[in-house]
Amino acid sequence: MNNNGSQYTSRLKALLKLAINRLKLLQQKKTAINKQNRRNLSQLLEAGKIEACRIRIENLWQEDVNVELLEILELYCELILARSSRIVDQEIRDQRVEEAVHVLLYAAQYVDVKELANLRPLMSHMVTKEYVEYAIENTNGIPDKIIQKIHVDVPSAELVDSYMLEICKAYEISVPGIYEAPERNDEVNSVATDKSGDVVTPNDANESAQPPTAGLPSTPSQPPSTSKPADPNSTEDLWARFAALKK
C-alpha cells in the first residue's frame, strides 16, 4: 500500500471509531426514550384511551426497529475497522467488507449520523466514485431484513395489538377484549421503585427494563464481556451477531 493509501486507511479507521461511538450513544438514548414511552402507553391504557395508544404504538414500533438498525450499522463499522486492510488499490478484497461498505453508504442517507455521511467522500478515494454512486442508489447485495429496517412499513393491526398485549402483561393492566390481568394479593400488590423513582414492574425488576416483546422487535443487547480480551483482528463473533440480527 502506498503512502496515500495508508493515509486514507488511517482516516477511515478514525472515522469509523467516531461513528461507532455515535451509534452507541444513539442506541442508549433511544432505548431510554422507548422505555419511558412504554410507561406512558401503560398510563393511556389504564385511562381507557385505547385508540390513542394504538396510534402511539405505531411510532414506538418504528423506533424499536430503528434501534435494531443502529446496532447493525455499528457492527458493520466494527467489521470494516477490523478488516480495513482488505481495501487495497481501490478494490475491496473481502466479500463481507464489501457488503458492510455498501450497507453503510446506502443507510447513511436515512439515519442522522454525520460520521456515516462523511464516509461517502472518503470511500470515493479508497475505491471509486462509480462504486460509491452505485452503492447509494442500489439495494442489490443488501440483505432484505436490513432493507426492511431502513424502510420501515406501518405495523399491521395484529402487530399493534400484540404490542398492546405485551404492555398490558408487563404492567398488569386489564383492557377489555385484549387482556385480563390476574388478581393480585397484597404481597404482589406492593409496588417497588427504582433509584430514579420510576415504578418498577415485575418485568422491570428481572432481566430487562423493557416489557417483554416476544415475537416483536426488541433492542438487541451487547454480548456479556469476558475476562479474556477479544482479538481485534477476529470478526467471526461480529458475523455471528449479524446473522442473529438479520433473522
C-alpha positions as CSV (number, residue, x, y, z in Angstrom):
1,M,0.0,0.0,0.0
2,N,1.4,3.4,-0.9
3,N,1.6,6.3,1.5
4,N,-1.5,7.9,0.0
5,G,-3.5,4.7,0.5
6,S,-2.2,4.3,4.1
7,Q,-3.3,7.9,4.8
8,Y,-6.8,7.1,3.7
9,T,-6.9,3.9,5.7
10,S,-5.9,5.9,8.8
11,R,-8.6,8.4,8.2
12,L,-11.1,5.6,7.6
13,K,-10.3,4.0,11.0
14,A,-10.6,7.3,12.8
15,L,-14.0,8.0,11.2
16,L,-15.3,4.5,11.9
17,K,-14.4,4.8,15.6
18,L,-16.3,8.1,15.8
19,A,-19.2,6.5,14.0
20,I,-19.2,3.6,16.4
21,N,-19.3,5.9,19.5
22,R,-22.1,8.0,17.9
23,L,-24.2,4.9,17.2
24,K,-23.7,3.5,20.7
25,L,-24.9,6.8,22.2
26,L,-27.9,7.0,19.9
27,Q,-28.9,3.4,20.9
28,Q,-28.7,4.3,24.6
29,K,-30.7,7.5,24.1
30,K,-33.4,5.9,22.0
31,T,-33.7,2.8,24.3
32,A,-34.2,5.1,27.3
33,I,-36.9,7.1,25.4
34,N,-38.6,3.9,24.3
35,K,-38.7,2.6,27.9
36,Q,-40.4,5.8,29.0
37,N,-42.8,5.7,26.1
38,R,-43.9,2.2,27.2
39,R,-44.6,3.6,30.6
40,N,-46.6,6.4,29.1
41,L,-48.6,3.9,27.0
42,S,-49.4,1.9,30.1
43,Q,-50.9,5.0,31.6
44,L,-53.0,5.6,28.5
45,L,-54.3,2.0,28.7
46,E,-55.1,2.4,32.4
47,A,-57.1,5.5,31.5
48,G,-59.0,3.6,28.8
49,K,-57.6,5.6,25.9
50,I,-57.2,2.5,23.6
51,E,-57.2,4.3,20.2
52,A,-54.7,6.9,21.3
53,C,-52.5,4.1,22.5
54,R,-52.8,2.3,19.1
55,I,-51.6,5.4,17.3
56,R,-48.6,5.9,19.5
57,I,-47.6,2.2,19.3
58,E,-47.0,2.7,15.6
59,N,-44.3,5.2,16.4
60,L,-42.9,3.1,19.2
61,W,-42.6,0.1,16.8
62,Q,-40.7,2.3,14.3
63,E,-38.3,3.5,17.0
64,D,-37.7,-0.1,18.2
65,V,-36.8,-1.1,14.7
66,N,-34.6,1.9,14.3
67,V,-32.6,0.9,17.4
68,E,-32.0,-2.5,15.8
69,L,-30.8,-0.8,12.7
70,L,-28.4,1.3,14.6
71,E,-26.8,-1.7,16.2
72,I,-26.5,-3.4,12.8
73,L,-24.7,-0.4,11.4
74,E,-22.4,-0.3,14.5
75,L,-21.5,-4.0,13.8
76,Y,-20.7,-3.2,10.2
77,C,-18.5,-0.3,11.3
78,E,-16.6,-2.7,13.6
79,L,-16.2,-5.2,10.8
80,I,-14.7,-2.7,8.4
81,L,-12.5,-1.4,11.2
82,A,-11.2,-4.9,11.8
83,R,-10.6,-5.6,8.1
84,S,-9.7,-2.2,6.7
85,S,-6.5,-3.7,5.3
86,R,-8.7,-5.6,2.8
87,I,-9.4,-2.4,0.9
88,V,-6.4,-2.1,-1.4
89,D,-5.7,-0.3,-4.6
90,Q,-9.3,0.9,-5.0
91,E,-10.6,-2.6,-4.6
92,I,-12.4,-4.3,-1.7
93,R,-10.9,-7.8,-1.4
94,D,-13.3,-9.2,1.0
95,Q,-17.0,-10.1,0.4
96,R,-18.1,-9.3,3.9
97,V,-16.3,-5.9,3.9
98,E,-17.9,-5.1,0.5
99,E,-21.4,-5.8,2.0
100,A,-20.6,-3.7,5.0
101,V,-19.4,-0.7,2.9
102,H,-22.4,-1.0,0.7
103,V,-24.8,-1.0,3.6
104,L,-23.2,1.9,5.4
105,L,-23.1,4.1,2.2
106,Y,-26.8,3.3,1.5
107,A,-28.1,3.6,5.1
108,A,-26.2,6.9,5.7
109,Q,-29.0,8.6,3.7
110,Y,-31.6,7.5,6.1
111,V,-30.0,7.9,9.6
112,D,-28.9,11.1,11.3
113,V,-25.3,10.1,11.8
114,K,-23.0,12.6,10.2
115,E,-20.0,10.3,10.6
116,L,-21.6,7.8,8.3
117,A,-22.4,10.6,5.8
118,N,-18.7,11.5,5.8
119,L,-17.8,8.0,4.6
120,R,-19.0,8.9,1.1
121,P,-16.2,11.3,0.1
122,L,-13.6,9.1,1.8
123,M,-14.7,5.9,0.1
124,S,-14.7,7.7,-3.2
125,H,-10.9,8.0,-2.8
126,M,-10.4,4.5,-1.4
127,V,-12.5,2.7,-4.0
128,T,-14.1,4.6,-6.9
129,K,-16.7,7.3,-7.3
130,E,-18.7,4.9,-9.6
131,Y,-18.8,2.3,-6.8
132,V,-20.0,4.8,-4.2
133,E,-22.7,6.1,-6.5
134,Y,-23.9,2.6,-7.2
135,A,-23.9,1.7,-3.5
136,I,-26.0,4.8,-2.7
137,E,-28.6,4.2,-5.4
138,N,-29.0,0.4,-5.4
139,T,-30.1,-2.2,-2.8
140,N,-28.7,-5.2,-4.7
141,G,-26.5,-7.1,-2.3
142,I,-28.0,-5.6,0.8
143,P,-29.9,-8.3,2.9
144,D,-33.7,-7.9,2.7
145,K,-34.0,-7.8,6.5
146,I,-31.8,-4.7,6.6
147,I,-33.7,-3.0,3.9
148,Q,-36.9,-3.6,5.9
149,K,-35.3,-1.9,8.9
150,I,-34.2,1.1,6.8
151,H,-37.6,1.4,5.1
152,V,-40.0,0.6,7.9
153,D,-43.6,-0.2,7.0
154,V,-46.6,0.8,9.1
155,P,-47.2,-2.0,11.5
156,S,-50.2,-4.2,10.9
157,A,-53.2,-4.1,13.2
158,E,-52.3,-7.5,14.5
159,L,-48.8,-6.3,15.4
160,V,-50.2,-3.2,17.2
161,D,-52.5,-5.5,19.2
162,S,-49.5,-7.7,20.1
163,Y,-47.6,-4.7,21.4
164,M,-50.5,-3.6,23.4
165,L,-51.0,-7.1,24.9
166,E,-47.3,-7.2,26.0
167,I,-47.6,-3.8,27.6
168,C,-50.7,-5.0,29.4
169,K,-48.9,-8.1,30.7
170,A,-45.8,-6.2,31.7
171,Y,-47.7,-3.6,33.7
172,E,-50.6,-5.9,34.7
173,I,-53.3,-3.7,33.2
174,S,-56.8,-5.1,32.3
175,V,-58.1,-4.0,28.9
176,P,-61.5,-5.4,27.8
177,G,-61.1,-7.7,24.8
178,I,-57.3,-7.6,25.0
179,Y,-56.0,-8.7,28.4
180,E,-57.4,-9.5,31.8
181,A,-54.8,-9.0,34.5
182,P,-54.8,-11.7,37.2
183,E,-55.9,-10.8,40.7
184,R,-53.0,-9.8,42.9
185,N,-52.7,-10.4,46.6
186,D,-51.3,-7.8,49.0
187,E,-47.8,-9.0,48.7
188,V,-47.8,-8.8,44.9
189,N,-49.7,-5.5,45.1
190,S,-46.8,-3.8,46.7
191,V,-45.0,-1.5,44.3
192,A,-41.3,-1.1,44.2
193,T,-39.5,1.9,42.9
194,D,-36.1,2.2,41.3
195,K,-33.4,4.8,42.1
196,S,-34.9,7.3,39.7
197,G,-38.3,7.0,41.4
198,D,-39.9,5.2,38.5
199,V,-42.3,2.4,39.2
200,V,-40.6,-1.0,38.8
201,T,-42.9,-3.7,37.4
202,P,-42.0,-7.4,37.9
203,N,-40.6,-7.4,34.4
204,D,-38.5,-4.3,35.0
205,A,-37.0,-6.0,38.1
206,N,-36.0,-9.1,36.2
207,E,-33.9,-9.3,33.0
208,S,-34.8,-6.0,31.2
209,A,-36.1,-2.5,31.8
210,Q,-38.4,-3.0,28.8
211,P,-41.6,-5.1,28.8
212,P,-41.2,-8.5,27.2
213,T,-41.8,-8.4,23.5
214,A,-41.7,-12.0,22.4
215,G,-42.1,-12.2,18.6
216,L,-41.7,-8.4,18.4
217,P,-38.6,-6.3,17.6
218,S,-36.6,-5.7,20.7
219,T,-33.4,-3.8,21.3
220,P,-30.5,-6.2,20.8
221,S,-28.2,-6.4,23.8
222,Q,-24.5,-6.3,23.8
223,P,-22.9,-9.7,24.5
224,P,-21.5,-10.1,28.0
225,S,-17.9,-9.2,28.5
226,T,-15.4,-12.0,29.3
227,S,-12.2,-11.9,31.2
228,K,-10.3,-12.9,28.0
229,P,-9.7,-9.8,25.8
230,A,-11.2,-10.0,22.3
231,D,-8.9,-10.4,19.4
232,P,-9.3,-7.1,17.3
233,N,-8.4,-9.0,14.2
234,S,-11.1,-11.6,14.6
235,T,-14.5,-10.9,13.1
236,E,-16.2,-14.3,13.4
237,D,-18.1,-13.1,16.5
238,L,-19.2,-10.0,14.7
239,W,-20.6,-12.0,11.8
240,A,-22.4,-14.3,14.2
241,R,-24.1,-11.3,15.7
242,F,-25.0,-10.1,12.2
243,A,-26.7,-13.4,11.5
244,A,-28.8,-13.1,14.6
245,L,-29.9,-9.6,13.9
246,K,-30.9,-10.4,10.3
247,K,-33.3,-13.1,11.4
